[in-house]
Amino acid sequence: MAQLLEDHDIQGVLQRNIPWESYMTARLISEKDLQAIRRYDKRVRELRNSMLSEAGPTYVHAFMSVLKAVSKEETVQYVLAILLQMLQEEPARAVYFHQRPEHAEPSTSMDPFIVFLRLLQRQDWFTQEKSAKLLMAVVDSRPNKAAFSNGILACEGASSAACAAYGGPDPAEQHLGSFIEWLIGQLRRPSNPNKSVPTVTSILSVLLRERGARLMFLRSGGIGMLPPLLRALNSPTNSQLLYELVMCVWQLTFHKEAALALGGAGVVRPLVDVTRTAQKEKVFRVALSSLRNLLEDEDLHNNLASEMVDSGLHKIVATRQLQSWGDEDVPELLTTMEDKLRHGIQMMSSFDKYRKELMSGHLDWGPSHTSESFWRKNVDKFEERDFFVLRTLLKLIETSQEPKTLAVGCHDLSQFIQFHPQGRYIVSGMRGKELVMQLMAHPDSEVQKQALLCVQRIMLSKHNLDFLR
């Protein structure tokens, strides 16, 4: 959190002089708040420390009352700088935002989440960035967060009993959802082309420690933003930012549904590229740990292990094992990955041969075409890289002049339709039906036969396909 709060932009803003009395005259702040602000403003650090130790919530409340009531940009920025400086000097002071000042009336209490979320909608980046950092500190220091931190969300239909086991639902849950949506929005359409992504990534690396935040990030569509960012930021000049981004991925891999989404979004190749180029040990360790976590899931293991091998991870692991490491956990992690990837190499060998044969433009009958076991094990691999292998097969069926290649190609398309749960719809959507129907009039009898069988598979529903076996 201390690193997130680092900010050198505030020093210039803190040189401003704010006419505090005018806000009391306009009845925007109370006389009590004005007195607290005047006591605190422009004091040396030692005196500020003393005042905050004695009555921290009082001073925080006074400045928050300004943010709640005053809209003038220069004043809002100044107060945000004051509050950020307060937390830079001692991050634990964030609890003051949740504490009522001594002798304060209940009616004067304010919700810091509402104040900062509103400021996130302002146009100037200074206000957005400082509000986001302060809001993250408020989130991190909030009480009654056990349910959310453990993934028990009222918005997901968690029972009252489940929430009660953690002391009740998190009152800030709704606000956290709004905060996460704003963060994802900044990744999609940055307010500041140079600072939005670094700021949001730093915040997410802290926020995603909480299980509830991982689920909300998934539900809000944030997963798909990560693979492109990994590719864009994979540079030695971005080592700290890259580390924080990989930390986000790593934390999400502990959530089963998020891990499945990461695998489907194509996170493997960018992560492998990070392990290949990472110069910082911590970046390499977290990237490789993320890949290991993805292989822990049985639903992901076979497909992703093959994809990791195809991306050259096994070679990277072998090379990295020759290095010396300061972190004693890294050699053990490398050994673990070596074992896990060995299965991926075995799984890949037959499919890799099939793909190479397909890329050659010439097909011939063999086990990879006729073996049901091959198709059962490998049909999901046809989905990789936006169905690259399937598209290549269809292109071959469309352009090849070799009867044997056309016959085997039609047969393979039939096998894909049979063993993939959505096969007939996928093939039809790629104009496969039209391509194969043209081959029913081919002069070669074997091509005609395989084309006819393939068209029948496309036309028949799944439960009727058994009649063609």
C-alpha positions as CSV (number, residue, x, y, z in Angstrom):
1,M,0.0,0.0,0.0
2,A,2.8,2.4,0.8
3,Q,4.2,2.1,-2.7
4,L,0.8,2.7,-4.2
5,L,0.5,5.9,-2.2
6,E,3.8,7.3,-3.5
7,D,3.1,10.4,-5.5
8,H,5.3,13.3,-6.4
9,D,2.6,15.3,-8.2
10,I,1.1,16.7,-5.0
11,Q,4.1,18.9,-3.9
12,G,3.2,21.7,-6.3
13,V,-0.5,21.6,-5.4
14,L,0.4,21.8,-1.7
15,Q,1.9,25.2,-2.3
16,R,-1.5,26.7,-2.9
17,N,-3.3,29.0,-0.5
18,I,-7.0,28.2,0.0
19,P,-9.5,30.7,1.3
20,W,-11.1,28.4,3.8
21,E,-13.1,31.2,5.5
22,S,-15.1,31.8,2.3
23,Y,-16.4,28.2,2.4
24,M,-17.7,28.7,6.0
25,T,-19.3,32.0,5.0
26,A,-21.0,30.2,2.2
27,R,-22.1,27.6,4.7
28,L,-20.4,24.8,2.8
29,I,-18.4,23.8,5.9
30,S,-19.0,24.2,9.6
31,E,-17.1,26.5,11.9
32,K,-15.8,23.4,13.8
33,D,-14.4,22.0,10.5
34,L,-12.9,25.4,9.6
35,Q,-11.1,25.5,13.0
36,A,-9.7,22.0,12.5
37,I,-8.5,22.9,8.9
38,R,-6.8,26.1,10.0
39,R,-5.0,24.3,12.8
40,Y,-3.7,21.6,10.4
41,D,-3.0,23.4,7.2
42,K,0.6,24.5,6.4
43,R,2.0,23.0,9.6
44,V,5.3,21.2,9.8
45,R,5.3,17.4,9.7
46,E,6.1,17.0,13.4
47,L,3.1,19.1,14.4
48,R,0.8,17.4,11.9
49,N,1.8,14.0,13.4
50,S,1.0,15.2,16.9
51,M,-2.4,16.5,15.9
52,L,-3.3,13.4,14.0
53,S,-2.2,11.1,16.8
54,E,-4.5,13.1,19.2
55,A,-7.6,13.6,16.9
56,G,-7.0,12.0,13.5
57,P,-10.7,11.4,12.7
58,T,-11.5,15.0,13.4
59,Y,-9.1,16.3,10.8
60,V,-10.0,13.7,8.2
61,H,-13.7,14.6,8.7
62,A,-13.0,18.3,8.3
63,F,-11.2,17.8,5.0
64,M,-13.8,15.3,3.8
65,S,-16.5,17.8,4.5
66,V,-14.8,20.1,2.0
67,L,-14.7,17.4,-0.7
68,K,-18.3,16.7,-0.1
69,A,-19.5,20.3,-0.4
70,V,-17.0,22.2,-2.6
71,S,-16.7,21.7,-6.3
72,K,-13.9,24.2,-7.2
73,E,-11.1,22.2,-8.8
74,E,-8.2,24.0,-7.2
75,T,-9.6,23.4,-3.7
76,V,-10.6,19.7,-4.4
77,Q,-7.1,19.0,-5.7
78,Y,-5.5,20.7,-2.6
79,V,-7.6,18.6,-0.2
80,L,-6.8,15.4,-2.0
81,A,-3.1,16.3,-1.8
82,I,-3.4,16.9,1.9
83,L,-5.1,13.6,2.5
84,L,-2.7,11.7,0.3
85,Q,0.2,13.3,2.1
86,M,-1.4,12.3,5.4
87,L,-1.4,8.6,4.3
88,Q,2.1,8.8,2.7
89,E,3.5,9.7,6.0
90,E,1.6,6.9,7.8
91,P,-0.6,4.5,5.8
92,A,-2.3,3.2,8.9
93,R,-4.1,6.5,9.2
94,A,-6.6,5.3,6.6
95,V,-8.7,3.9,9.5
96,Y,-9.5,7.5,10.4
97,F,-11.9,7.6,7.3
98,H,-14.0,5.0,9.0
99,Q,-14.0,6.5,12.5
100,R,-16.4,9.2,13.8
101,P,-14.8,12.3,15.3
102,E,-15.1,12.6,19.1
103,H,-18.3,14.5,20.1
104,A,-19.5,14.5,16.5
105,E,-23.3,14.3,15.9
106,P,-24.5,11.1,14.1
107,S,-26.0,13.4,11.4
108,T,-22.6,14.7,10.4
109,S,-21.2,11.3,9.5
110,M,-20.3,10.8,5.8
111,D,-19.5,7.8,3.7
112,P,-16.0,8.1,2.2
113,F,-16.9,5.6,-0.5
114,I,-19.6,7.9,-1.9
115,V,-17.4,11.0,-1.8
116,F,-14.4,9.4,-3.6
117,L,-16.6,7.5,-6.1
118,R,-18.2,10.8,-7.1
119,L,-14.8,12.4,-7.5
120,L,-13.8,9.6,-9.9
121,Q,-16.3,11.0,-12.3
122,R,-14.6,14.4,-12.5
123,Q,-12.8,15.3,-15.7
124,D,-9.3,16.2,-14.5
125,W,-6.9,13.3,-14.1
126,F,-5.3,14.7,-10.9
127,T,-8.6,14.4,-9.1
128,Q,-9.3,11.0,-10.6
129,E,-6.0,9.5,-9.8
130,K,-5.7,10.8,-6.2
131,S,-9.3,9.9,-5.4
132,A,-8.6,6.3,-6.7
133,K,-5.5,6.0,-4.6
134,L,-7.3,7.3,-1.5
135,L,-10.3,5.1,-2.2
136,M,-8.0,2.0,-2.4
137,A,-6.6,3.0,1.0
138,V,-10.2,3.4,2.4
139,V,-11.1,0.0,0.9
140,D,-8.0,-1.7,2.4
141,S,-8.6,-0.3,5.9
142,R,-12.4,-0.8,6.1
143,P,-14.0,-2.8,9.0
144,N,-16.4,-5.7,8.5
145,K,-14.7,-6.9,5.3
146,A,-14.3,-10.6,6.2
147,A,-17.2,-11.8,4.1
148,F,-16.1,-10.0,0.9
149,S,-12.5,-10.9,1.4
150,N,-13.4,-14.5,1.5
151,G,-15.6,-14.3,-1.6
152,I,-19.0,-14.3,0.2
153,L,-21.0,-11.7,-1.8
154,A,-24.6,-10.7,-1.2
155,C,-24.9,-9.7,-4.9
156,E,-24.1,-13.3,-5.8
157,G,-26.9,-14.6,-3.6
158,A,-24.9,-15.6,-0.6
159,S,-27.2,-16.6,2.2
160,S,-27.5,-14.6,5.4
161,A,-26.0,-17.6,7.3
162,A,-22.9,-17.6,5.1
163,C,-22.5,-13.9,5.6
164,A,-23.1,-14.2,9.3
165,A,-20.3,-16.7,9.6
166,Y,-18.0,-13.8,8.7
167,G,-19.7,-11.2,10.8
168,G,-22.3,-10.2,8.3
169,P,-22.2,-8.9,4.7
170,D,-19.7,-6.2,3.8
171,P,-21.5,-2.8,3.8
172,A,-19.1,-1.6,1.2
173,E,-19.8,-4.4,-1.4
174,Q,-21.9,-2.2,-3.7
175,H,-19.3,0.6,-3.7
176,L,-16.6,-1.9,-4.5
177,G,-18.5,-3.0,-7.5
178,S,-18.7,0.6,-8.7
179,F,-14.9,1.1,-8.1
180,I,-14.0,-2.1,-10.0
181,E,-16.1,-1.0,-12.9
182,W,-14.4,2.4,-13.0
183,L,-11.0,0.7,-12.9
184,I,-11.9,-1.6,-15.8
185,G,-13.2,1.4,-17.7
186,Q,-9.9,3.1,-17.3
187,L,-8.2,0.0,-18.9
188,R,-10.6,0.1,-21.8
189,R,-10.6,3.9,-22.4
190,P,-7.8,5.6,-20.3
191,S,-8.5,9.1,-19.2
192,N,-4.7,9.7,-19.2
193,P,-2.8,7.9,-22.0
194,N,0.4,7.6,-19.9
195,K,-0.8,7.3,-16.3
196,S,-4.2,5.5,-16.3
197,V,-2.9,2.0,-16.9
198,P,0.0,2.2,-14.4
199,T,-2.3,3.6,-11.7
200,V,-5.1,1.1,-12.2
201,T,-2.7,-1.8,-12.4
202,S,-1.1,-0.8,-9.1
203,I,-4.5,-0.5,-7.5
204,L,-5.8,-3.8,-8.8
205,S,-2.6,-5.6,-7.6
206,V,-3.7,-4.7,-4.1
207,L,-7.5,-5.0,-4.5
208,L,-7.4,-8.5,-6.1
209,R,-6.0,-9.9,-2.9
210,E,-9.6,-10.1,-1.8
211,R,-11.6,-13.0,-3.2
212,G,-14.7,-11.0,-3.7
213,A,-12.8,-8.5,-5.8
214,R,-11.6,-11.3,-8.1
215,L,-15.2,-12.4,-8.6
216,M,-16.4,-8.9,-9.3
217,F,-13.5,-8.3,-11.7
218,L,-14.5,-11.4,-13.6
219,R,-18.2,-10.5,-13.7
220,S,-17.4,-7.0,-14.9
221,G,-15.5,-8.3,-17.9
222,G,-12.0,-7.4,-16.8
223,I,-10.3,-10.7,-17.6
224,G,-10.2,-10.1,-21.3
225,M,-8.2,-6.9,-20.8
226,L,-5.2,-8.7,-19.2
227,P,-3.6,-10.7,-22.1
228,P,-3.3,-7.6,-24.4
229,L,-1.8,-5.6,-21.5
230,L,0.7,-8.3,-20.8
231,R,1.9,-8.2,-24.4
232,A,2.0,-4.4,-24.5
233,L,3.9,-4.0,-21.2
234,N,6.4,-6.9,-21.6
235,S,9.5,-4.8,-21.6
236,P,12.5,-4.4,-19.3
237,T,11.7,-0.7,-19.0
238,N,8.4,-1.6,-17.4
239,S,9.6,-4.2,-14.9
240,Q,7.7,-2.8,-11.8
241,L,4.5,-2.2,-13.8
242,L,4.8,-5.7,-15.4
243,Y,5.3,-7.2,-12.0
244,E,2.1,-5.6,-10.7
245,L,0.2,-6.8,-13.8
246,V,1.4,-10.3,-13.5
247,M,0.5,-10.2,-9.8
248,C,-3.1,-9.4,-10.9
249,V,-3.1,-12.5,-13.1
250,W,-1.5,-14.6,-10.4
251,Q,-4.2,-13.7,-7.8
252,L,-6.9,-14.4,-10.3
253,T,-5.6,-17.9,-11.0
254,F,-6.6,-18.9,-7.5
255,H,-10.3,-18.4,-8.4
256,K,-11.5,-21.4,-10.5
257,E,-13.9,-19.5,-12.7
258,A,-11.4,-16.7,-13.3
259,A,-8.7,-19.2,-14.1
260,L,-11.0,-20.8,-16.7
261,A,-11.7,-17.3,-18.2
262,L,-8.0,-16.5,-18.3
263,G,-7.2,-19.7,-20.2
264,G,-10.0,-18.9,-22.6
265,A,-8.8,-15.3,-23.1
266,G,-5.4,-16.5,-24.3
267,V,-3.3,-15.5,-21.3
268,V,-0.9,-18.5,-21.7
269,R,1.3,-17.2,-24.5
270,P,1.8,-13.7,-23.1
271,L,2.7,-15.2,-19.7
272,V,5.2,-17.6,-21.4
273,D,6.7,-14.6,-23.2
274,V,7.1,-12.9,-19.8
275,T,9.0,-15.9,-18.5
276,R,11.2,-15.8,-21.6
277,T,12.2,-12.2,-21.3
278,A,11.9,-11.3,-17.6
279,Q,15.1,-9.9,-16.2
280,K,13.7,-9.3,-12.7
281,E,13.5,-12.5,-10.6
282,K,10.2,-11.5,-9.0
283,V,8.6,-11.0,-12.4
284,F,9.7,-14.4,-13.6
285,R,8.7,-16.1,-10.4
286,V,5.1,-14.7,-10.4
287,A,4.6,-15.3,-14.1
288,L,5.7,-19.0,-13.8
289,S,3.6,-19.4,-10.6
290,S,0.6,-18.1,-12.6
291,L,1.2,-20.8,-15.3
292,R,1.6,-23.5,-12.6
293,N,-1.7,-22.5,-11.0
294,L,-3.5,-22.7,-14.4
295,L,-2.3,-26.3,-14.7
296,E,-3.7,-27.2,-11.2
297,D,-7.2,-27.2,-12.7
298,E,-8.2,-30.5,-14.3
299,D,-10.5,-28.8,-16.8
300,L,-7.6,-26.6,-18.0
301,H,-4.6,-28.9,-17.7
302,N,-4.6,-30.8,-20.9
303,N,-5.3,-27.9,-23.2
304,L,-3.1,-25.4,-21.5
305,A,-0.2,-27.8,-20.9
306,S,-0.1,-28.4,-24.7
307,E,-0.4,-24.7,-25.4
308,M,2.5,-24.0,-23.0
309,V,4.7,-26.6,-24.7
310,D,3.7,-25.2,-28.1
311,S,4.8,-21.7,-26.8
312,G,8.2,-23.1,-25.8
313,L,7.8,-23.0,-22.1
314,H,9.5,-26.4,-21.6
315,K,12.6,-25.0,-23.3
316,I,12.5,-21.9,-21.1
317,V,12.3,-24.0,-18.0
318,A,15.2,-26.1,-19.1
319,T,17.3,-22.9,-19.7
320,R,16.3,-21.2,-16.5
321,Q,17.2,-24.3,-14.5
322,L,20.8,-23.5,-15.3
323,Q,20.6,-20.1,-13.6
324,S,21.3,-19.4,-10.0
325,W,18.5,-17.9,-8.1
326,G,18.3,-15.7,-4.9
327,D,14.8,-17.0,-4.1
328,E,15.1,-20.6,-3.0
329,D,11.5,-21.3,-4.1
330,V,12.3,-20.7,-7.8
331,P,14.4,-24.0,-8.4
332,E,11.5,-26.0,-6.8
333,L,9.0,-24.2,-9.0
334,L,11.0,-24.9,-12.1
335,T,11.2,-28.6,-11.2
336,T,7.4,-28.7,-10.6
337,M,6.8,-27.1,-14.0
338,E,9.2,-29.5,-15.7
339,D,7.1,-32.4,-14.4
340,K,3.8,-30.8,-15.4
341,L,5.0,-30.0,-18.9
342,R,6.3,-33.5,-19.5
343,H,2.6,-34.6,-19.7
344,G,1.9,-31.7,-22.0
345,I,4.7,-32.8,-24.3
346,Q,3.2,-36.3,-24.4
347,M,-0.2,-34.9,-25.1
348,M,1.1,-32.7,-27.8
349,S,3.2,-35.1,-29.7
350,S,0.4,-36.7,-31.7
351,F,-1.5,-33.5,-32.3
352,D,1.7,-31.7,-33.2
353,K,2.3,-34.2,-35.9
354,Y,-1.3,-33.8,-37.1
355,R,-0.9,-30.0,-37.3
356,K,2.4,-30.3,-39.2
357,E,0.8,-32.7,-41.7
358,L,-2.0,-30.2,-42.1
359,M,0.3,-27.3,-42.7
360,S,2.2,-29.3,-45.3
361,G,-1.0,-29.2,-47.5
362,H,-1.0,-33.0,-48.0
363,L,-3.1,-35.5,-45.9
364,D,-2.8,-39.3,-45.8
365,W,-4.7,-41.9,-43.9
366,G,-3.1,-42.7,-40.5
367,P,-3.8,-43.1,-36.8
368,S,-4.3,-39.4,-36.2
369,H,-7.1,-39.4,-38.7
370,T,-8.8,-42.8,-37.9
371,S,-8.2,-43.2,-34.1
372,E,-11.2,-42.2,-32.0
373,S,-8.8,-41.9,-29.0
374,F,-6.9,-39.1,-30.9
375,W,-10.1,-37.1,-31.6
376,R,-11.4,-37.5,-28.1
377,K,-8.2,-36.2,-26.5
378,N,-7.5,-33.5,-29.0
379,V,-10.7,-32.1,-30.3
380,D,-10.6,-29.1,-27.9
381,K,-7.2,-28.1,-29.3
382,F,-9.0,-27.1,-32.6
383,E,-10.4,-24.1,-30.6
384,E,-6.9,-22.7,-29.9
385,R,-5.9,-19.4,-31.7
386,D,-9.5,-18.8,-32.9
387,F,-9.8,-22.3,-34.4
388,F,-6.6,-21.9,-36.4
389,V,-6.3,-25.6,-37.1
390,L,-9.9,-26.0,-38.1
391,R,-9.7,-23.0,-40.5
392,T,-6.6,-24.5,-42.0
393,L,-8.4,-27.8,-42.6
394,L,-11.3,-26.0,-44.3
395,K,-8.9,-24.0,-46.5
396,L,-7.3,-27.2,-47.5
397,I,-10.7,-28.7,-48.4
398,E,-11.4,-25.6,-50.5
399,T,-8.2,-25.4,-52.4
400,S,-6.5,-28.9,-52.6
401,Q,-6.5,-30.7,-55.9
402,E,-5.4,-34.1,-54.4
403,P,-8.3,-36.6,-54.1
404,K,-6.7,-38.3,-51.1
405,T,-6.2,-35.0,-49.3
406,L,-9.8,-34.1,-50.0
407,A,-11.1,-37.4,-48.8
408,V,-9.1,-37.4,-45.6
409,G,-10.0,-33.7,-45.0
410,C,-13.7,-34.4,-45.3
411,H,-13.2,-37.4,-42.9
412,D,-11.4,-35.2,-40.4
413,L,-14.1,-32.6,-40.6
414,S,-16.6,-35.4,-39.8
415,Q,-14.6,-36.4,-36.8
416,F,-14.5,-32.9,-35.5
417,I,-18.3,-32.6,-35.8
418,Q,-18.7,-35.9,-34.0
419,F,-16.5,-35.3,-31.1
420,H,-16.9,-31.5,-30.5
421,P,-20.1,-30.7,-28.6
422,Q,-20.8,-27.7,-30.9
423,G,-19.0,-29.1,-34.0
424,R,-21.8,-28.9,-36.5
425,Y,-22.6,-25.3,-35.7
426,I,-19.0,-24.2,-35.7
427,V,-18.4,-25.9,-39.1
428,S,-21.6,-24.4,-40.6
429,G,-20.6,-21.0,-39.3
430,M,-17.3,-21.2,-41.2
431,R,-19.0,-22.2,-44.5
432,G,-17.9,-25.8,-44.1
433,K,-21.2,-27.2,-45.2
434,E,-21.0,-25.4,-48.6
435,L,-17.4,-26.4,-49.2
436,V,-18.1,-30.1,-48.5
437,M,-21.4,-30.2,-50.5
438,Q,-19.5,-29.2,-53.6
439,L,-17.2,-32.2,-53.2
440,M,-20.2,-34.6,-53.3
441,A,-20.0,-34.2,-57.1
442,H,-16.2,-34.9,-57.2
443,P,-15.1,-37.5,-59.8
444,D,-13.2,-39.5,-57.2
445,S,-15.5,-42.0,-55.4
446,E,-13.7,-41.9,-52.1
447,V,-14.0,-38.1,-52.0
448,Q,-17.7,-38.4,-52.8
449,K,-18.2,-40.9,-50.0
450,Q,-16.4,-38.9,-47.3
451,A,-18.1,-35.7,-48.4
452,L,-21.5,-37.3,-48.2
453,L,-20.8,-38.7,-44.7
454,C,-19.5,-35.2,-43.6
455,V,-22.7,-33.5,-44.9
456,Q,-24.8,-36.0,-43.1
457,R,-23.0,-35.3,-39.9
458,I,-23.6,-31.6,-40.4
459,M,-27.3,-32.1,-41.1
460,L,-28.0,-34.5,-38.3
461,S,-28.5,-33.5,-34.7
462,K,-26.1,-34.8,-32.1
463,H,-28.2,-37.7,-30.8
464,N,-28.7,-39.0,-34.3
465,L,-25.0,-39.2,-35.2
466,D,-24.6,-42.6,-33.7
467,F,-26.5,-44.0,-36.7
468,L,-23.6,-43.1,-38.9
469,R,-21.0,-45.0,-37.0
